[in-house]
């Protein structure tokens, strides 16, 4: 009996990367206590987040069991389904607060753009792996077009935050696949030259967010309110914070979206500079582990996919912390494994599962 249980246990943990799992569980635990503090008068949020985390961990474990060569097979169908769903959003999507981003399934609604956060890098990683022996400049052009289609569809909804995350995930795959630096330099030059034209293509509320970033006091009760209140909360935390459940900005409800996109402001007020330092260390350890897995991957698919997942995680953290602290515009990006919500949490968990799969199956796919 003891040997049987030991075999079962070894089977369960065979494809689980212990460092990644430990860091993820720590972030989830910190996030759960912070969500409770931000919504202590609404315990339903706590129970819902616990369910979200359970689903995320199950998804992580399931994906970790799938070898990378089988994960590749999901790239094309998942990408095609995601793009079709994005097109359907324009015709049948639900419009909320001026944005058409959701499809109704009757019993629930889905946000197809979330699917593309995984589908785009999977598709591009499959494409580069398939053409690894004959990679030429035209392959990078085709990959860029494959990325541009979902990026444009998501930005048109409009959902700039998700478009940035999908675009970043796809670009990282192209970069790790060997995109020449001279091409990157040329793209940066073109982007700089196109900035005036891009400004004219932004929606009014998007331009207002950027202008508010320069001086939030120009609209302290409107578009500048989020930045002003979050920076007050961060600053009031001091070196060690006010203590759990003791944040005045939080519990007097000055911080907007305090359990979702602005949960870092709640955490900062309660845990202070010391807590933020520890939180940053956890994210750096997770990113470092991901880059280590990418460097040790035995196939091109594993290398570019692991690199994309890891740097996408970095993008989540950088953009969220930047907007909460007032150095980036507010674009609606959650803090990984901390912010309340199920869709992003499951997507990020799947990404960690992909890293585990690439790391634990690498000996099986070495050519």
Beta strands, then each sheet from edge to edge (+ up, - down):
strand 1: 94-96
strand 2: 99-104
strand 3: 109-110
sheet 1: 1+ 2- 3+
end
